[in-house]
Amino acid sequence: MRNIPDLAALQLLVDVATHGSIGAAGRANGITQQSASERLRAVEAQTGLTLLRRAAGGSTLTESGVLMVGWAARLIDLAQEIDESIATLRDDRAHQLSVAASMTVAEHLLPLWLVRLRQQHDTVVSLVATNSENVRTAVADGSVDMGFVEDGADSGGLASLVVARDELGLYSAPRDPWAEQGSPLTPDQLVTRRLTWRERGSGTRRVVDDALARLGLTAAVPAVELTTTSGIRSTVSAGSPPAFMSRLSVRSDVEAGRLVEVPIEGLDLSRDLAALWVGSGRPPAGPVRDLLAIATKTRTR
């Protein structure tokens, strides 16, 4: 489309037809008569058409100019419609946010953050709760605006910010043999038993696997694999083998006596909970930055 002038030049030509002179058209567009004249000559050069008859008393359109003004007016009207639609879409987006979050964050931290976001900014949020690996994928491919993961040491090439600290523990039913043995487990003892686990790709699974790998150990094949924290809690309290879970997620179960923490010595199970977004620097202005401000103000230490 090398023959089509830019919209500003076309608007200038339409204004010549409306106001009757190049000088008046220039003033309507905030430029001098000389600049307006030069821009219109550039339009004629680009199109290869004579569009104006210039005279001391004003300028009139040639037949080609009349046709060009008609076409230009239609194009400008359409451009204005698109511009207004983009502005409306941007305004709508300023009050919408899509988030993917790992289970611990989705169940125990985000509810409070989202209530505050709604109160402070009237933002509507859509939330997908999934494992950390799926969160990274969703953020990277643009399916969501931002994500939260439980194994924040690896951002997957995305921009990241630690918003909370968490620690895993090993939890069992009250009558489990490990709950009754009275002394802390060693990592060597831990890997001898088949446990209840989150699925591969979850932040919890990755943190434990990495902690064991640093000691040269590998966990036994899982007895049970589940995809939600609530499922893990219910299964373990019903008598399934112990499972690693966030201390944030089991507080009420421990207080009610449904679960018991099994102490372990020599195993670092602390982790960062991190926010992710596309880019390499500051989070984008708007709902993403608003939610991050809320999350960091209520940071779990």
URWOVEN-V522261 format. One record per helix or strand of 3 or more residues. SS is the DSSP state (2 for helix, 1 for strand). FROM is the first residue (numbers start at 1). TO is the last residue. Records with the same first field share a line. If there is no record, write none. Layout:
SS = FROM-TO / FROM-TO
This chain:
2 = 7-19 / 22-28 / 33-47 / 63-93 / 103-108 / 110-121 / 132-140 / 187-190 / 203-213 / 229-237 / 247-255 / 287-297
1 = 52-55 / 58-61 / 96-101 / 124-129 / 146-149 / 159-172 / 196-198 / 224-226 / 243-246 / 260-262 / 270-277
